[in-house]
Amino acid sequence: MNVVIDTNIWISALISQDGASREIIRLVLLGKISPQISSALFLEYEAVMKREPIQKQCFLKVPEQEELFQAFLSTCIYNEIFYLWRPNLKDVDDDFLVELAVASNSEVIITENIKDLKSNELHFDFEALTAKEFLQRRGL
């Protein structure tokens, strides 16, 4: 199953030792779901995880974070974005998630930012679900 994992899920998994976001990353590493990535999402992951407030909350040391990040990235399928969609989201900084979901034919965007993603004017063939909702639907 192709999925787009929003940065807030990745960061939540980094700073918590358990929970739904952590379970999503575990499923990725076990090969149960196929995370899709683009240049924009990669750059956002990298920038946000290096922020000082995130570093202070993270229980992993920087080398451990990098190792986990590399393991995660090794499972991701890279997608070039050739067509830019403008779904008129409340937060235009999330447009790239929609573009990636469309380009990768993803079934789900996993995010804790559901409200903003459901406010688009264009409708596509994917769902926006929280990590908890995604796990519940998969019976996990």
C-alpha atoms as a printed R data frame, in Angstrom:
    type eleno elety resid chain resno       x      y       z
1   ATOM     1    CA   MET     A     1   0.000  0.000   0.000
2   ATOM     2    CA   ASN     A     2   1.412  3.344  -1.068
3   ATOM     3    CA   VAL     A     3   1.188  6.004   1.624
4   ATOM     4    CA   VAL     A     4   2.484  9.514   2.165
5   ATOM     5    CA   ILE     A     5   3.723 10.041   5.712
6   ATOM     6    CA   ASP     A     6   3.522 13.655   6.783
7   ATOM     7    CA   THR     A     7   6.411 15.214   8.661
8   ATOM     8    CA   ASN     A     8   4.359 15.468  11.859
9   ATOM     9    CA   ILE     A     9   4.111 11.653  11.950
10  ATOM    10    CA   TRP     A    10   7.868 11.235  11.453
11  ATOM    11    CA   ILE     A    11   8.678 13.796  14.170
12  ATOM    12    CA   SER     A    12   6.147 12.331  16.593
13  ATOM    13    CA   ALA     A    13   7.765  8.915  16.090
14  ATOM    14    CA   LEU     A    14  11.177 10.432  16.819
15  ATOM    15    CA   ILE     A    15  10.195 12.106  20.065
16  ATOM    16    CA   SER     A    16   7.989  9.379  21.519
17  ATOM    17    CA   GLN     A    17   8.970  5.876  22.483
18  ATOM    18    CA   ASP     A    18   5.569  4.428  21.644
19  ATOM    19    CA   GLY     A    19   2.238  5.462  20.162
20  ATOM    20    CA   ALA     A    20   0.533  5.364  16.796
21  ATOM    21    CA   SER     A    21   3.188  7.377  14.921
22  ATOM    22    CA   ARG     A    22   5.909  5.064  16.179
23  ATOM    23    CA   GLU     A    23   3.823  2.076  15.013
24  ATOM    24    CA   ILE     A    24   3.526  3.607  11.528
25  ATOM    25    CA   ILE     A    25   7.317  3.830  11.248
26  ATOM    26    CA   ARG     A    26   7.617  0.256  12.550
27  ATOM    27    CA   LEU     A    27   5.233 -0.917   9.801
28  ATOM    28    CA   VAL     A    28   7.355  0.913   7.245
29  ATOM    29    CA   LEU     A    29  10.562 -0.743   8.486
30  ATOM    30    CA   LEU     A    30   8.853 -4.145   8.411
31  ATOM    31    CA   GLY     A    31   7.834 -3.574   4.789
32  ATOM    32    CA   LYS     A    32   4.106 -3.605   5.558
33  ATOM    33    CA   ILE     A    33   3.438 -0.211   3.956
34  ATOM    34    CA   SER     A    34   5.267  1.609   1.187
35  ATOM    35    CA   PRO     A    35   6.105  5.232   2.017
36  ATOM    36    CA   GLN     A    36   6.363  7.605  -0.897
37  ATOM    37    CA   ILE     A    37   8.736 10.541  -0.849
38  ATOM    38    CA   SER     A    38   9.577 13.569  -2.962
39  ATOM    39    CA   SER     A    39  12.368 16.107  -2.767
40  ATOM    40    CA   ALA     A    40  10.102 18.551  -0.928
41  ATOM    41    CA   LEU     A    41   9.073 16.006   1.706
42  ATOM    42    CA   PHE     A    42  12.644 14.789   2.197
43  ATOM    43    CA   LEU     A    43  13.866 18.344   2.743
44  ATOM    44    CA   GLU     A    44  11.066 19.038   5.210
45  ATOM    45    CA   TYR     A    45  11.778 15.842   7.198
46  ATOM    46    CA   GLU     A    46  15.452 16.740   7.388
47  ATOM    47    CA   ALA     A    47  14.939 20.391   8.330
48  ATOM    48    CA   VAL     A    48  12.315 19.793  11.003
49  ATOM    49    CA   MET     A    49  14.111 16.916  12.710
50  ATOM    50    CA   LYS     A    50  17.204 19.120  13.141
51  ATOM    51    CA   ARG     A    51  15.343 21.922  14.913
52  ATOM    52    CA   GLU     A    52  16.585 22.550  18.438
53  ATOM    53    CA   PRO     A    53  13.196 22.067  20.158
54  ATOM    54    CA   ILE     A    54  12.809 18.701  18.417
55  ATOM    55    CA   GLN     A    55  16.339 17.680  19.376
56  ATOM    56    CA   LYS     A    56  15.630 18.518  23.017
57  ATOM    57    CA   GLN     A    57  12.544 16.279  23.019
58  ATOM    58    CA   CYS     A    58  14.120 13.351  21.187
59  ATOM    59    CA   PHE     A    59  15.252 10.435  23.335
60  ATOM    60    CA   LEU     A    60  17.622  9.224  20.592
61  ATOM    61    CA   LYS     A    61  21.113 10.653  20.185
62  ATOM    62    CA   VAL     A    62  21.890 12.350  16.858
63  ATOM    63    CA   PRO     A    63  23.755  9.332  15.396
64  ATOM    64    CA   GLU     A    64  20.819  7.086  16.343
65  ATOM    65    CA   GLN     A    65  18.384  9.533  14.747
66  ATOM    66    CA   GLU     A    66  20.449  9.532  11.561
67  ATOM    67    CA   GLU     A    67  20.587  5.739  11.517
68  ATOM    68    CA   LEU     A    68  16.817  5.495  11.940
69  ATOM    69    CA   PHE     A    69  16.283  8.176   9.292
70  ATOM    70    CA   GLN     A    70  18.528  6.344   6.819
71  ATOM    71    CA   ALA     A    71  16.716  3.059   7.512
72  ATOM    72    CA   PHE     A    72  13.387  4.821   6.959
73  ATOM    73    CA   LEU     A    73  14.603  6.501   3.756
74  ATOM    74    CA   SER     A    74  15.860  3.178   2.406
75  ATOM    75    CA   THR     A    75  12.247  1.974   2.356
76  ATOM    76    CA   CYS     A    76  10.851  5.080   0.680
77  ATOM    77    CA   ILE     A    77  10.025  5.201  -3.003
78  ATOM    78    CA   TYR     A    78  11.131  8.447  -4.613
79  ATOM    79    CA   ASN     A    79   8.656 10.261  -6.848
80  ATOM    80    CA   GLU     A    80   9.415 13.179  -9.106
81  ATOM    81    CA   ILE     A    81   6.631 15.695  -9.210
82  ATOM    82    CA   PHE     A    82   5.948 16.791 -12.769
83  ATOM    83    CA   TYR     A    83   2.572 18.418 -12.312
84  ATOM    84    CA   LEU     A    84   1.809 20.848  -9.516
85  ATOM    85    CA   TRP     A    85  -1.712 20.727  -8.142
86  ATOM    86    CA   ARG     A    86  -3.135 23.661  -6.254
87  ATOM    87    CA   PRO     A    87  -5.893 22.180  -4.103
88  ATOM    88    CA   ASN     A    88  -6.355 25.465  -2.185
89  ATOM    89    CA   LEU     A    89  -5.578 24.004   1.216
90  ATOM    90    CA   LYS     A    90  -5.802 26.271   4.269
91  ATOM    91    CA   ASP     A    91  -2.045 25.774   4.637
92  ATOM    92    CA   VAL     A    92  -0.503 26.082   1.160
93  ATOM    93    CA   ASP     A    93   2.700 24.614   2.589
94  ATOM    94    CA   ASP     A    94   0.881 21.252   2.559
95  ATOM    95    CA   ASP     A    95   0.143 21.333  -1.188
96  ATOM    96    CA   PHE     A    96   3.221 19.214  -1.852
97  ATOM    97    CA   LEU     A    97   1.681 16.352   0.162
98  ATOM    98    CA   VAL     A    98  -1.304 16.287  -2.175
99  ATOM    99    CA   GLU     A    99   0.992 16.491  -5.198
100 ATOM   100    CA   LEU     A   100   3.007 13.544  -3.905
101 ATOM   101    CA   ALA     A   101  -0.094 11.488  -3.125
102 ATOM   102    CA   VAL     A   102  -1.399 12.060  -6.651
103 ATOM   103    CA   ALA     A   103   1.956 11.408  -8.351
104 ATOM   104    CA   SER     A   104   2.579  8.206  -6.370
105 ATOM   105    CA   ASN     A   105  -0.977  6.896  -6.581
106 ATOM   106    CA   SER     A   106  -1.038  6.713  -2.784
107 ATOM   107    CA   GLU     A   107  -4.149  5.503  -1.015
108 ATOM   108    CA   VAL     A   108  -3.572  7.494   2.165
109 ATOM   109    CA   ILE     A   109  -1.809 10.550   3.530
110 ATOM   110    CA   ILE     A   110  -1.035  9.753   7.159
111 ATOM   111    CA   THR     A   111  -1.021 13.001   9.131
112 ATOM   112    CA   GLU     A   112  -2.180 14.572  12.340
113 ATOM   113    CA   ASN     A   113  -3.183 17.629  10.316
114 ATOM   114    CA   ILE     A   114  -6.459 16.215   8.980
115 ATOM   115    CA   LYS     A   115  -8.479 19.418   9.075
116 ATOM   116    CA   ASP     A   116  -6.230 21.319   6.668
117 ATOM   117    CA   LEU     A   117  -5.994 18.446   4.184
118 ATOM   118    CA   LYS     A   118  -9.740 17.941   4.069
119 ATOM   119    CA   SER     A   119 -10.354 21.588   3.233
120 ATOM   120    CA   ASN     A   120  -9.203 21.302  -0.389
121 ATOM   121    CA   GLU     A   121 -11.310 22.358  -3.326
122 ATOM   122    CA   LEU     A   122 -10.024 19.567  -5.566
123 ATOM   123    CA   HIS     A   123 -10.931 15.996  -4.738
124 ATOM   124    CA   PHE     A   124  -8.587 13.084  -5.327
125 ATOM   125    CA   ASP     A   125  -8.674  9.347  -4.844
126 ATOM   126    CA   PHE     A   126  -6.868  9.166  -1.484
127 ATOM   127    CA   GLU     A   127  -7.798  9.635   2.153
128 ATOM   128    CA   ALA     A   128  -6.193 11.722   4.855
129 ATOM   129    CA   LEU     A   129  -6.078  9.717   8.096
130 ATOM   130    CA   THR     A   130  -4.416 10.147  11.456
131 ATOM   131    CA   ALA     A   131  -1.928  7.475  12.464
132 ATOM   132    CA   LYS     A   132  -4.459  6.076  14.921
133 ATOM   133    CA   GLU     A   133  -7.233  5.966  12.301
134 ATOM   134    CA   PHE     A   134  -4.912  4.270   9.813
135 ATOM   135    CA   LEU     A   135  -3.948  1.585  12.342
136 ATOM   136    CA   GLN     A   136  -7.565  1.019  13.363
137 ATOM   137    CA   ARG     A   137  -8.655  0.522   9.769
138 ATOM   138    CA   ARG     A   138  -5.870 -2.015   9.265
139 ATOM   139    CA   GLY     A   139  -6.930 -3.834  12.421
140 ATOM   140    CA   LEU     A   140  -3.700 -3.030  14.268
